[in-house]
């Protein structure tokens, strides 16, 4: 087994492990809230899928709908390989010549029932073409401003970057620029960090990716515990649904992960799991 094959195995194992950690944490939080409120406990549904050519891999997802904490949350993990169509190759680093790729990653989107909690998004990935690199990020999309929460999220991410000798301000700006709806001239949310094409020093980059994953669990748990019992009105819920409309627009018009998944033979339902269960437009 050559060096890159060992790295692939190590990374895909980590993403499998992290998926289970996030699932277990969210399951506990959802069940505890339901019990305290005397409500029926909603279960996560697990789904496994494979590409049409089973030798090219597949993935799994945990999905929960209509919970006491989560209106919808999806926790996806996939490890796939194959060959990009010619028209898509120039968009992926290192795939220009033959289009061969291997990719493993995890993606989580949580749409909260309480409109005073932000929608949370996290993903990390390792992609191999003729080159190999890590990418990913965390961002939050609130319906209502909470400056203390915004500062807290960014401080956690800043600390993770600092401990891994990464440029927080660069990743923050990258996130702000990426999660921007150009047709509306507005940001999707309060940002976070976004990074891509991390190639130098595989060991350090892999540690950074692991730390980012753990920080997502920390951020999510902190927000949920603080806000799960806050009261909210129908008007506030209505505003949340309008904000979710912006979320849909971004994911369908701009999101690179959505485009990559659809062009790499991924499971369509898992790829579009990021979309909220309900959204509105004026």
One Martini backbone bead per residue (centre of mass of N, CA, C, O) as a GRO file, in nm:
protein
  282
    1UNK     BB    1   0.093   0.038   0.026
    2UNK     BB    2   0.075   0.352  -0.034
    3UNK     BB    3   0.071   0.660   0.101
    4UNK     BB    4  -0.209   0.761  -0.011
    5UNK     BB    5  -0.369   0.508   0.082
    6UNK     BB    6  -0.327   0.550   0.382
    7UNK     BB    7  -0.454   0.831   0.400
    8UNK     BB    8  -0.733   0.753   0.305
    9UNK     BB    9  -0.797   0.557   0.536
   10UNK     BB   10  -0.762   0.748   0.774
   11UNK     BB   11  -0.967   0.966   0.689
   12UNK     BB   12  -1.225   0.791   0.652
   13UNK     BB   13  -1.227   0.692   0.946
   14UNK     BB   14  -1.267   0.968   1.076
   15UNK     BB   15  -1.538   1.042   0.941
   16UNK     BB   16  -1.690   0.805   1.061
   17UNK     BB   17  -1.642   0.876   1.358
   18UNK     BB   18  -1.759   1.166   1.356
   19UNK     BB   19  -2.042   1.098   1.273
   20UNK     BB   20  -2.106   0.937   1.535
   21UNK     BB   21  -2.053   1.165   1.737
   22UNK     BB   22  -2.269   1.361   1.633
   23UNK     BB   23  -2.509   1.175   1.647
   24UNK     BB   24  -2.494   1.113   1.954
   25UNK     BB   25  -2.518   1.406   2.052
   26UNK     BB   26  -2.788   1.480   1.909
   27UNK     BB   27  -2.955   1.251   2.030
   28UNK     BB   28  -2.931   1.334   2.325
   29UNK     BB   29  -3.045   1.621   2.302
   30UNK     BB   30  -3.320   1.544   2.181
   31UNK     BB   31  -3.414   1.345   2.403
   32UNK     BB   32  -3.396   1.535   2.648
   33UNK     BB   33  -3.599   1.745   2.549
   34UNK     BB   34  -3.842   1.556   2.508
   35UNK     BB   35  -3.864   1.457   2.800
   36UNK     BB   36  -3.902   1.735   2.941
   37UNK     BB   37  -4.174   1.783   2.747
   38UNK     BB   38  -4.334   1.513   2.688
   39UNK     BB   39  -4.231   1.399   2.414
   40UNK     BB   40  -4.185   1.252   2.134
   41UNK     BB   41  -3.931   1.054   2.011
   42UNK     BB   42  -3.723   1.116   1.762
   43UNK     BB   43  -3.575   0.945   1.496
   44UNK     BB   44  -3.311   0.841   1.338
   45UNK     BB   45  -3.229   0.792   0.999
   46UNK     BB   46  -3.066   0.536   0.831
   47UNK     BB   47  -2.850   0.559   0.537
   48UNK     BB   48  -2.745   0.369   0.258
   49UNK     BB   49  -2.504   0.411  -0.019
   50UNK     BB   50  -2.437   0.356  -0.374
   51UNK     BB   51  -2.297   0.351  -0.645
   52UNK     BB   52  -2.356   0.208  -0.940
   53UNK     BB   53  -2.055   0.157  -0.888
   54UNK     BB   54  -1.953  -0.014  -0.617
   55UNK     BB   55  -1.632   0.046  -0.655
   56UNK     BB   56  -1.700   0.377  -0.597
   57UNK     BB   57  -1.876   0.371  -0.355
   58UNK     BB   58  -2.011   0.574  -0.070
   59UNK     BB   59  -2.264   0.608   0.198
   60UNK     BB   60  -2.400   0.798   0.484
   61UNK     BB   61  -2.701   0.872   0.689
   62UNK     BB   62  -2.847   1.105   0.925
   63UNK     BB   63  -3.202   1.157   0.989
   64UNK     BB   64  -3.403   1.436   1.118
   65UNK     BB   65  -3.756   1.497   1.182
   66UNK     BB   66  -3.953   1.682   1.391
   67UNK     BB   67  -3.826   1.791   1.641
   68UNK     BB   68  -3.754   1.974   1.933
   69UNK     BB   69  -3.482   2.092   1.808
   70UNK     BB   70  -3.518   1.965   1.515
   71UNK     BB   71  -3.646   2.001   1.208
   72UNK     BB   72  -3.350   1.947   1.068
   73UNK     BB   73  -3.103   1.676   1.035
   74UNK     BB   74  -2.782   1.614   0.871
   75UNK     BB   75  -2.543   1.325   0.851
   76UNK     BB   76  -2.275   1.305   0.635
   77UNK     BB   77  -2.101   1.028   0.461
   78UNK     BB   78  -1.821   0.990   0.221
   79UNK     BB   79  -1.672   0.749  -0.027
   80UNK     BB   80  -1.535   0.833  -0.344
   81UNK     BB   81  -1.507   0.743  -0.696
   82UNK     BB   82  -1.364   0.832  -1.032
   83UNK     BB   83  -1.492   1.017  -1.327
   84UNK     BB   84  -1.502   1.300  -1.474
   85UNK     BB   85  -1.641   1.496  -1.670
   86UNK     BB   86  -1.506   1.701  -1.897
   87UNK     BB   87  -1.675   1.968  -1.819
   88UNK     BB   88  -1.567   1.940  -1.497
   89UNK     BB   89  -1.249   1.920  -1.468
   90UNK     BB   90  -1.157   2.231  -1.464
   91UNK     BB   91  -1.289   2.273  -1.162
   92UNK     BB   92  -1.067   2.059  -1.068
   93UNK     BB   93  -0.798   2.001  -0.909
   94UNK     BB   94  -0.605   1.774  -1.107
   95UNK     BB   95  -0.849   1.682  -1.337
   96UNK     BB   96  -0.784   1.769  -1.636
   97UNK     BB   97  -0.677   1.512  -1.778
   98UNK     BB   98  -0.853   1.233  -1.657
   99UNK     BB   99  -1.067   1.278  -1.398
  100UNK     BB  100  -0.962   1.155  -1.152
  101UNK     BB  101  -1.103   1.045  -0.827
  102UNK     BB  102  -1.099   1.109  -0.465
  103UNK     BB  103  -1.349   1.116  -0.189
  104UNK     BB  104  -1.374   1.248   0.151
  105UNK     BB  105  -1.653   1.312   0.387
  106UNK     BB  106  -1.829   1.565   0.586
  107UNK     BB  107  -2.184   1.661   0.646
  108UNK     BB  108  -2.361   1.933   0.821
  109UNK     BB  109  -2.717   2.009   0.885
  110UNK     BB  110  -2.893   2.248   1.105
  111UNK     BB  111  -3.242   2.290   1.164
  112UNK     BB  112  -3.409   2.475   1.384
  113UNK     BB  113  -3.692   2.521   1.565
  114UNK     BB  114  -3.570   2.755   1.704
  115UNK     BB  115  -3.533   3.084   1.584
  116UNK     BB  116  -3.293   3.157   1.804
  117UNK     BB  117  -3.145   2.949   1.639
  118UNK     BB  118  -2.902   2.860   1.440
  119UNK     BB  119  -2.794   2.756   1.161
  120UNK     BB  120  -2.583   2.467   1.091
  121UNK     BB  121  -2.252   2.430   0.935
  122UNK     BB  122  -2.052   2.136   0.825
  123UNK     BB  123  -1.721   2.064   0.672
  124UNK     BB  124  -1.507   1.791   0.558
  125UNK     BB  125  -1.218   1.714   0.336
  126UNK     BB  126  -1.067   1.470   0.098
  127UNK     BB  127  -0.879   1.518  -0.204
  128UNK     BB  128  -0.804   1.312  -0.503
  129UNK     BB  129  -0.591   1.344  -0.767
  130UNK     BB  130  -0.300   1.461  -0.878
  131UNK     BB  131  -0.389   1.578  -0.614
  132UNK     BB  132  -0.394   1.689  -0.257
  133UNK     BB  133  -0.664   1.787  -0.017
  134UNK     BB  134  -0.801   2.011   0.214
  135UNK     BB  135  -1.137   2.093   0.340
  136UNK     BB  136  -1.369   2.351   0.477
  137UNK     BB  137  -1.612   2.423   0.754
  138UNK     BB  138  -1.786   2.691   0.942
  139UNK     BB  139  -2.135   2.797   0.987
  140UNK     BB  140  -2.383   3.062   1.055
  141UNK     BB  141  -2.762   3.104   1.048
  142UNK     BB  142  -2.939   3.353   1.158
  143UNK     BB  143  -3.248   3.526   1.231
  144UNK     BB  144  -3.105   3.651   1.488
  145UNK     BB  145  -2.936   3.864   1.667
  146UNK     BB  146  -2.617   3.758   1.846
  147UNK     BB  147  -2.332   3.882   1.952
  148UNK     BB  148  -2.229   3.683   2.164
  149UNK     BB  149  -2.250   3.431   1.988
  150UNK     BB  150  -2.073   3.525   1.757
  151UNK     BB  151  -1.815   3.564   1.928
  152UNK     BB  152  -1.798   3.275   2.036
  153UNK     BB  153  -1.766   3.125   1.770
  154UNK     BB  154  -1.511   3.284   1.671
  155UNK     BB  155  -1.329   3.215   1.913
  156UNK     BB  156  -1.313   2.913   1.876
  157UNK     BB  157  -1.196   2.926   1.584
  158UNK     BB  158  -0.951   3.096   1.652
  159UNK     BB  159  -0.821   2.889   1.847
  160UNK     BB  160  -0.790   2.660   1.644
  161UNK     BB  161  -0.607   2.814   1.451
  162UNK     BB  162  -0.382   2.888   1.650
  163UNK     BB  163  -0.308   2.588   1.741
  164UNK     BB  164  -0.248   2.534   1.406
  165UNK     BB  165  -0.126   2.775   1.249
  166UNK     BB  166  -0.368   2.949   1.139
  167UNK     BB  167  -0.548   3.184   0.934
  168UNK     BB  168  -0.823   3.322   1.045
  169UNK     BB  169  -0.875   3.578   0.869
  170UNK     BB  170  -0.866   3.430   0.601
  171UNK     BB  171  -1.102   3.228   0.663
  172UNK     BB  172  -1.314   3.439   0.727
  173UNK     BB  173  -1.313   3.587   0.456
  174UNK     BB  174  -1.374   3.339   0.287
  175UNK     BB  175  -1.651   3.290   0.413
  176UNK     BB  176  -1.782   3.563   0.353
  177UNK     BB  177  -1.745   3.537   0.039
  178UNK     BB  178  -1.886   3.266  -0.007
  179UNK     BB  179  -2.147   3.342   0.185
  180UNK     BB  180  -2.277   3.501  -0.085
  181UNK     BB  181  -2.550   3.684  -0.226
  182UNK     BB  182  -2.525   3.842  -0.516
  183UNK     BB  183  -2.831   3.891  -0.605
  184UNK     BB  184  -2.874   4.042  -0.299
  185UNK     BB  185  -2.637   4.164  -0.142
  186UNK     BB  186  -2.585   3.922   0.086
  187UNK     BB  187  -2.548   3.749   0.360
  188UNK     BB  188  -2.628   3.446   0.498
  189UNK     BB  189  -2.456   3.517   0.765
  190UNK     BB  190  -2.187   3.509   1.019
  191UNK     BB  191  -2.013   3.285   0.954
  192UNK     BB  192  -1.653   3.183   0.991
  193UNK     BB  193  -1.493   2.915   0.832
  194UNK     BB  194  -1.283   2.878   0.530
  195UNK     BB  195  -1.127   2.604   0.343
  196UNK     BB  196  -0.863   2.526   0.096
  197UNK     BB  197  -0.596   2.367  -0.039
  198UNK     BB  198  -0.455   2.181   0.181
  199UNK     BB  199  -0.113   2.052   0.132
  200UNK     BB  200   0.082   2.125   0.346
  201UNK     BB  201   0.132   1.917   0.576
  202UNK     BB  202  -0.062   1.664   0.645
  203UNK     BB  203  -0.059   1.627   0.954
  204UNK     BB  204  -0.148   1.918   1.029
  205UNK     BB  205  -0.408   1.924   0.858
  206UNK     BB  206  -0.546   1.683   0.995
  207UNK     BB  207  -0.560   1.808   1.275
  208UNK     BB  208  -0.730   2.050   1.198
  209UNK     BB  209  -0.975   1.888   1.098
  210UNK     BB  210  -1.032   1.753   1.369
  211UNK     BB  211  -1.068   2.016   1.539
  212UNK     BB  212  -1.307   2.124   1.379
  213UNK     BB  213  -1.499   1.891   1.443
  214UNK     BB  214  -1.499   1.927   1.753
  215UNK     BB  215  -1.596   2.228   1.749
  216UNK     BB  216  -1.879   2.171   1.643
  217UNK     BB  217  -1.981   2.026   1.892
  218UNK     BB  218  -1.930   2.258   2.090
  219UNK     BB  219  -2.104   2.476   1.956
  220UNK     BB  220  -2.375   2.327   1.945
  221UNK     BB  221  -2.407   2.265   2.247
  222UNK     BB  222  -2.393   2.556   2.353
  223UNK     BB  223  -2.643   2.666   2.205
  224UNK     BB  224  -2.859   2.463   2.295
  225UNK     BB  225  -2.837   2.491   2.607
  226UNK     BB  226  -2.895   2.804   2.609
  227UNK     BB  227  -3.178   2.800   2.396
  228UNK     BB  228  -3.401   2.568   2.423
  229UNK     BB  229  -3.604   2.756   2.633
  230UNK     BB  230  -3.683   2.968   2.445
  231UNK     BB  231  -3.906   3.183   2.347
  232UNK     BB  232  -4.155   3.188   2.072
  233UNK     BB  233  -4.301   3.311   1.780
  234UNK     BB  234  -4.469   3.314   1.487
  235UNK     BB  235  -4.312   3.552   1.368
  236UNK     BB  236  -4.030   3.428   1.416
  237UNK     BB  237  -4.081   3.181   1.238
  238UNK     BB  238  -4.135   3.334   0.978
  239UNK     BB  239  -3.851   3.461   0.959
  240UNK     BB  240  -3.702   3.193   0.941
  241UNK     BB  241  -3.830   3.099   0.670
  242UNK     BB  242  -3.714   3.335   0.507
  243UNK     BB  243  -3.417   3.270   0.564
  244UNK     BB  244  -3.428   2.987   0.433
  245UNK     BB  245  -3.458   3.088   0.146
  246UNK     BB  246  -3.162   3.181   0.129
  247UNK     BB  247  -3.039   2.904   0.172
  248UNK     BB  248  -3.148   2.777  -0.084
  249UNK     BB  249  -3.026   2.968  -0.288
  250UNK     BB  250  -2.731   2.908  -0.227
  251UNK     BB  251  -2.721   2.595  -0.264
  252UNK     BB  252  -2.829   2.605  -0.572
  253UNK     BB  253  -2.633   2.840  -0.696
  254UNK     BB  254  -2.323   2.812  -0.527
  255UNK     BB  255  -2.258   2.542  -0.409
  256UNK     BB  256  -1.988   2.330  -0.442
  257UNK     BB  257  -2.079   2.069  -0.297
  258UNK     BB  258  -2.330   2.021  -0.464
  259UNK     BB  259  -2.189   2.006  -0.740
  260UNK     BB  260  -1.992   1.781  -0.674
  261UNK     BB  261  -2.197   1.561  -0.596
  262UNK     BB  262  -2.359   1.563  -0.871
  263UNK     BB  263  -2.071   1.511  -1.042
  264UNK     BB  264  -1.998   1.223  -0.857
  265UNK     BB  265  -2.253   1.031  -0.801
  266UNK     BB  266  -2.426   1.102  -0.578
  267UNK     BB  267  -2.668   1.121  -0.346
  268UNK     BB  268  -2.928   1.325  -0.383
  269UNK     BB  269  -3.063   1.325  -0.101
  270UNK     BB  270  -2.801   1.385   0.056
  271UNK     BB  271  -2.721   1.649  -0.088
  272UNK     BB  272  -3.025   1.784  -0.025
  273UNK     BB  273  -3.034   1.779   0.296
  274UNK     BB  274  -2.966   2.091   0.346
  275UNK     BB  275  -3.250   2.143   0.310
  276UNK     BB  276  -3.521   2.264   0.428
  277UNK     BB  277  -3.846   2.169   0.510
  278UNK     BB  278  -3.900   2.487   0.536
  279UNK     BB  279  -3.997   2.771   0.325
  280UNK     BB  280  -3.986   3.130   0.236
  281UNK     BB  281  -4.140   3.385   0.025
  282UNK     BB  282  -4.210   3.727  -0.096
   0.00000   0.00000   0.00000
